[in-house]
Amino acid sequence: MDNDREQIAAVAAALGCALDDATALYQAGALRRLAVGQTLALQGDRLDAVWLLLDGAIRCEVLSPDGRMTVAATHPPGDLIGAWGMQGEPLAGTLAATGGSALLLSVPESTIDRIAAQSAPFATAIARRYARQSHVMMTRLAARSTLTASGRLCARLIELAGPDLVIRPTPMVSELAVTVQTTRETASRALSTLERRGIIRRASDHWAIQSLRLLEDQII
């Protein structure tokens, strides 16, 4: 029971909704834990569920017809993933846990519709959540179109670190490189330069941004 209350509180915090609405969502759904690298859904799948990411990260990988893989998005806790409003449409990319295990709440699409119809504050919370996700996606798209590889890497570090300026768990350099669409060698050189200048500090269990202003200056 205590664990249920904790998870309901996590749902409410993730969506910014009332506890009553979070309880209805939680009771209609099912928790699912993904191991590192485990696939949630494959590109082209047609889904009928929505997932609320409560812990960890989910990466969306898009495979082109010529076999080229691109990371289209990396979803943090609080993101909604899946079929809401897109039921029956093929999934644009493969979804898999990255950087650690991931905890998700799986909910039927119809449940989102039902609770939103009954609770205007819940509907507003869902709309705001999707608006934030859309803003992040557009920001990443703009960065890929206009920034250098090093600039994209710096922007990604700030995104991963969040307000406490600490990245935990430590990311793999190869994974960072794929995320910002560059080579592992380029990413490794950029990270070494940032560390040598004292802008970031890398430890075994976390990375820390030591000068946010200087790191922001590298986003060019």
Phi, psi and chi 1 to 4 in degrees:
 res  aa     phi    psi   chi1   chi2   chi3   chi4
   1 MET       -  -43.8 -178.6   64.4   70.4      -
   2 ASP   -62.3  -39.2  -73.2  -17.4      -      -
   3 ASN   -65.4  -38.8 -173.9   58.6      -      -
   4 ASP   -60.9  -43.4  -74.1  -17.1      -      -
   5 ARG   -62.8  -38.8  -78.4 -161.9  -69.0  -95.7
   6 GLU   -64.2  -42.9  -70.5  178.7    6.4      -
   7 GLN   -68.3  -38.2  -62.5  -63.1   -6.1      -
   8 ILE   -63.9  -41.4  -70.1  168.6      -      -
   9 ALA   -62.8  -36.7      -      -      -      -
  10 ALA   -65.9  -39.6      -      -      -      -
  11 VAL   -63.2  -46.0  170.4      -      -      -
  12 ALA   -61.2  -41.6      -      -      -      -
  13 ALA   -68.3  -40.0      -      -      -      -
  14 ALA   -63.9  -40.6      -      -      -      -
  15 LEU   -95.2  -15.7  -65.9  177.8      -      -
  16 GLY    69.9   37.7      -      -      -      -
  17 CYS  -116.3  171.9   67.8      -      -      -
  18 ALA   -71.6  155.4      -      -      -      -
  19 LEU   -61.6  -36.1  -80.1  174.3      -      -
  20 ASP   -61.9  -44.1  -74.1  -11.6      -      -
  21 ASP   -68.6  -39.5  -66.9  -29.1      -      -
  22 ALA   -63.1  -37.2      -      -      -      -
  23 THR   -64.0  -45.1  -60.4      -      -      -
  24 ALA   -61.1  -40.8      -      -      -      -
  25 LEU   -65.8  -45.1 -164.6   67.2      -      -
  26 TYR   -64.2  -42.6 -179.9   79.5      -      -
  27 GLN   -69.2  -24.2  -69.4  176.8  -18.2      -
  28 ALA   -88.1  -10.6      -      -      -      -
  29 GLY  -108.4 -171.3      -      -      -      -
  30 ALA  -143.4  136.0      -      -      -      -
  31 LEU   -77.8  144.1  -70.2  175.6      -      -
  32 ARG  -139.3  131.9  179.5  175.2  179.9 -177.5
  33 ARG  -108.7  127.5  173.2   72.7   70.2  175.0
  34 LEU  -105.9  135.7  -63.6 -177.8      -      -
  35 ALA   -76.8  166.4      -      -      -      -
  36 VAL   -55.8  126.8 -178.5      -      -      -
  37 GLY    81.8   -7.4      -      -      -      -
  38 GLN   -70.2  139.9 -173.8  175.9   -7.7      -
  39 THR   -85.5  134.5  -61.6      -      -      -
  40 LEU   -90.7  -43.0  176.9   63.0      -      -
  41 ALA  -157.8  152.8      -      -      -      -
  42 LEU  -100.5  150.7  -65.2  172.5      -      -
  43 GLN   -54.5  130.7 -177.2  172.5  -26.7      -
  44 GLY    95.8  -14.6      -      -      -      -
  45 ASP   -62.4  148.4  -75.9   -7.2      -      -
  46 ARG  -107.7  116.9  -61.3  178.3 -172.3  -85.8
  47 LEU  -102.6  156.2  -51.1  176.3      -      -
  48 ASP  -130.9   16.3   58.3    3.5      -      -
  49 ALA  -128.8  160.1      -      -      -      -
  50 VAL  -119.3  138.4  180.0      -      -      -
  51 TRP  -114.0  132.0  -64.5  -70.4      -      -
  52 LEU  -102.3  118.7  172.1   62.6      -      -
  53 LEU   -80.5  118.6 -177.4   56.8      -      -
  54 LEU  -100.1  -27.3  -64.0  174.3      -      -
  55 ASP  -156.1  147.7 -171.0   35.4      -      -
  56 GLY    87.3 -159.2      -      -      -      -
  57 ALA  -144.2  146.2      -      -      -      -
  58 ILE  -121.2  128.0  -63.5  -68.9      -      -
  59 ARG  -103.7  138.1 -170.1  164.5   72.9  179.3
  60 CYS  -102.9  114.9  178.2      -      -      -
  61 GLU  -110.6  124.8  -56.5  171.9  -13.4      -
  62 VAL  -107.0  126.2  178.6      -      -      -
  63 LEU  -101.8  121.9 -172.3   65.6      -      -
  64 SER   -80.4  165.0   68.9      -      -      -
  65 PRO   -58.8  -26.9  -27.3   36.2      -      -
  66 ASP   -89.8    8.7   61.6    1.4      -      -
  67 GLY    89.4    8.2      -      -      -      -
  68 ARG   -86.4  130.0  179.5 -177.9  174.8 -173.8
  69 MET  -101.4  132.3 -167.2  -87.2  -73.4      -
  70 THR  -127.5  135.5  -60.7      -      -      -
  71 VAL   -83.2  108.7  176.9      -      -      -
  72 ALA   -81.8  -30.1      -      -      -      -
  73 ALA  -162.9  153.3      -      -      -      -
  74 THR  -125.1  113.7  -58.9      -      -      -
  75 HIS   -88.9  125.7  -64.7  -77.4      -      -
  76 PRO   -91.0  173.7   34.9  -34.9      -      -
  77 PRO   -55.0  139.1  -27.9   36.6      -      -
  78 GLY   102.1  -17.4      -      -      -      -
  79 ASP   -76.0  146.7  -90.9   11.0      -      -
  80 LEU  -100.9  129.5  -72.7  160.5      -      -
  81 ILE  -129.2  141.8  -46.7  164.1      -      -
  82 GLY   126.1 -139.7      -      -      -      -
  83 ALA   -99.6    1.0      -      -      -      -
  84 TRP   -62.3  120.7 -166.2   56.3      -      -
  85 GLY    79.6   -4.4      -      -      -      -
  86 MET  -129.6   23.1  -61.2  -69.2  -69.0      -
  87 GLN   -58.6  131.7 -170.9  170.3   18.0      -
  88 GLY    89.7  -13.6      -      -      -      -
  89 GLU   -84.4  143.3  -64.6  -66.4  -35.0      -
  90 PRO   -67.7  141.5   23.0  -32.0      -      -
  91 LEU   -67.5  134.3 -169.7   63.0      -      -
  92 ALA   -70.1  -27.3      -      -      -      -
  93 GLY  -154.2  166.9      -      -      -      -
  94 THR   -77.6  136.2  -66.2      -      -      -
  95 LEU  -107.3  126.8  -58.6  171.8      -      -
  96 ALA  -146.9  150.5      -      -      -      -
  97 ALA   -68.6  140.1      -      -      -      -
  98 THR  -137.8  141.0  179.4      -      -      -
  99 GLY    77.3   -1.1      -      -      -      -
 100 GLY   156.7  177.2      -      -      -      -
 101 SER   -71.4  160.1   62.2      -      -      -
 102 ALA  -130.5  139.0      -      -      -      -
 103 LEU  -112.0  125.0  179.2   65.0      -      -
 104 LEU  -128.6  151.9  -53.7  101.4      -      -
 105 LEU  -106.1  116.2  179.1   67.4      -      -
 106 SER   -92.0  126.3  176.5      -      -      -
 107 VAL  -132.9  136.0 -176.9      -      -      -
 108 PRO   -59.4  143.2  -21.9   32.8      -      -
 109 GLU   -56.8  -37.3 -178.6 -169.9   29.1      -
 110 SER   -63.1  -27.0   58.0      -      -      -
 111 THR   -67.2  -41.2  -61.4      -      -      -
 112 ILE   -59.6  -45.2  -56.6  -76.5      -      -
 113 ASP   -61.2  -43.1  -71.3  -22.1      -      -
 114 ARG   -66.1  -47.2  175.9  175.8   56.7   80.1
 115 ILE   -68.3  -37.6  -60.2  175.0      -      -
 116 ALA   -64.2  -36.3      -      -      -      -
 117 ALA   -68.8  -28.6      -      -      -      -
 118 GLN   -90.9  -21.3  -64.6  170.3  -10.9      -
 119 SER  -135.5  106.4  170.7      -      -      -
 120 ALA   -61.1  -41.2      -      -      -      -
 121 PRO   -60.0  -36.4  -26.8   36.7      -      -
 122 PHE   -66.3  -43.9  178.4   79.3      -      -
 123 ALA   -59.2  -40.8      -      -      -      -
 124 THR   -64.7  -41.7  -60.1      -      -      -
 125 ALA   -62.0  -41.8      -      -      -      -
 126 ILE   -64.6  -43.5  -68.1  -68.3      -      -
 127 ALA   -61.3  -42.2      -      -      -      -
 128 ARG   -65.7  -38.0  -74.8  175.9  174.2  163.7
 129 ARG   -62.1  -46.5  178.8   69.5 -104.5  175.4
 130 TYR   -68.0  -33.2  -86.9  108.4      -      -
 131 ALA   -64.4  -41.6      -      -      -      -
 132 ARG   -63.6  -43.0  -73.8 -165.8  -64.8  -90.2
 133 GLN   -62.4  -41.1  -71.0 -178.6 -144.6      -
 134 SER   -62.9  -40.9  176.9      -      -      -
 135 HIS   -62.4  -43.3  171.5   71.8      -      -
 136 VAL   -62.2  -43.8  170.2      -      -      -
 137 MET   -62.1  -42.8  -70.4  -68.9  -68.0      -
 138 MET   -66.6  -37.5  -69.5  -58.7  -64.0      -
 139 THR   -63.1  -42.5  -60.1      -      -      -
 140 ARG   -66.0  -40.1  -72.2  176.5 -179.7  166.7
 141 LEU   -62.5  -43.2  179.4   59.9      -      -
 142 ALA   -63.3  -40.5      -      -      -      -
 143 ALA   -63.1  -41.9      -      -      -      -
 144 ARG   -66.1  -27.8  -70.7  179.6 -178.2  177.2
 145 SER   -84.6  -25.9  -58.0      -      -      -
 146 THR  -122.3  -20.9   60.9      -      -      -
 147 LEU   -96.4  156.6  -63.9  178.8      -      -
 148 THR   -70.6  167.2   63.4      -      -      -
 149 ALA   -60.2  -41.9      -      -      -      -
 150 SER   -65.0  -39.6  178.2      -      -      -
 151 GLY   -64.0  -40.2      -      -      -      -
 152 ARG   -64.9  -37.4  -65.5 -165.1  -61.3  -88.0
 153 LEU   -65.1  -44.1  178.3   65.7      -      -
 154 CYS   -62.8  -42.0  -67.6      -      -      -
 155 ALA   -63.4  -37.8      -      -      -      -
 156 ARG   -67.8  -37.6  179.6   60.7  176.5  155.4
 157 LEU   -62.2  -42.3  -68.8  176.6      -      -
 158 ILE   -64.2  -40.4  -66.9  171.8      -      -
 159 GLU   -63.5  -43.2 -178.5 -177.7  -10.9      -
 160 LEU   -68.1  -35.5  -71.8  172.4      -      -
 161 ALA   -71.7  -36.2      -      -      -      -
 162 GLY    70.4 -166.1      -      -      -      -
 163 PRO   -67.6  -23.7   21.1  -32.1      -      -
 164 ASP   -86.4   -3.0   60.5   -4.4      -      -
 165 LEU    61.3   29.4  -57.6 -177.2      -      -
 166 VAL  -127.2  132.3  173.7      -      -      -
 167 ILE  -104.7  118.2  -58.4  171.7      -      -
 168 ARG  -148.1  129.0 -174.7 -178.3  -77.4  112.7
 169 PRO   -73.9  166.8   28.7  -35.6      -      -
 170 THR   -66.6  132.3   57.4      -      -      -
 171 PRO   -78.7  155.9   28.1  -33.2      -      -
 172 MET   -80.9  137.6  -64.4  178.7   61.2      -
 173 VAL   -60.9  -40.7  175.5      -      -      -
 174 SER   -62.6  -36.8   56.3      -      -      -
 175 GLU   -69.3  -41.5 -175.9  176.5  -28.0      -
 176 LEU   -59.5  -43.3  -89.4  176.8      -      -
 177 ALA   -60.3  -44.6      -      -      -      -
 178 VAL   -63.5  -40.7  170.2      -      -      -
 179 THR   -61.7  -39.0  -58.1      -      -      -
 180 VAL   -98.8    9.9  -59.8      -      -      -
 181 GLN    61.2   55.8  -58.7  -60.4  -63.1      -
 182 THR  -144.6 -178.7 -170.4      -      -      -
 183 THR   -87.1  160.1   64.7      -      -      -
 184 ARG   -62.9  -38.4 -173.0 -169.3 -174.9  -76.4
 185 GLU   -63.7  -42.9  -68.5   73.1   18.2      -
 186 THR   -63.9  -43.4  -62.5      -      -      -
 187 ALA   -64.3  -41.2      -      -      -      -
 188 SER   -63.9  -42.1 -178.5      -      -      -
 189 ARG   -64.2  -42.5  -75.1 -164.2  -59.5  -89.8
 190 ALA   -63.3  -41.9      -      -      -      -
 191 LEU   -65.9  -40.5  -71.5  167.6      -      -
 192 SER   -62.8  -39.4  -64.8      -      -      -
 193 THR   -65.5  -43.8  -62.3      -      -      -
 194 LEU   -62.6  -39.4  -67.3  172.2      -      -
 195 GLU   -70.5  -41.2 -170.5  169.9   30.2      -
 196 ARG   -62.5  -34.4 -173.0  170.2   60.1 -108.2
 197 ARG   -83.7   -0.3  -65.6 -179.4   58.5 -171.0
 198 GLY    77.1   16.1      -      -      -      -
 199 ILE   -79.7  -37.0  -63.3  174.2      -      -
 200 ILE  -127.8  160.5   66.6  170.6      -      -
 201 ARG  -130.8  129.1  177.0  174.5   54.8   82.7
 202 ARG  -108.9  121.2  -69.8 -171.6  -78.6 -179.1
 203 ALA  -113.5  174.8      -      -      -      -
 204 SER   -67.1  -31.6   59.6      -      -      -
 205 ASP  -111.9   -2.4   62.8  -21.2      -      -
 206 HIS  -165.7  161.3   73.1  -79.5      -      -
 207 TRP  -115.6  144.5  -65.7   -0.5      -      -
 208 ALA  -126.1  136.1      -      -      -      -
 209 ILE   -86.4  117.4  -63.0  175.1      -      -
 210 GLN   -93.8  -22.7  -59.0 -169.5  113.5      -
 211 SER  -140.0   96.9  175.9      -      -      -
 212 LEU   -63.9  -39.6  177.8   60.3      -      -
 213 ARG   -62.3  -45.1 -178.4 -176.1   63.0   80.7
 214 LEU   -67.7  -34.5  -70.5  178.7      -      -
 215 LEU   -67.7  -41.5 -173.3   58.4      -      -
 216 GLU   -62.1  -33.7  -71.6  173.9  -25.5      -
 217 ASP   -64.0  -21.2  -71.8  -16.0      -      -
 218 GLN   -84.2   -6.0  -52.0  -54.5  -52.4      -
 219 ILE   -83.3   85.9  -57.2  176.4      -      -
 220 ILE  -132.9      -   55.9  175.1      -      -
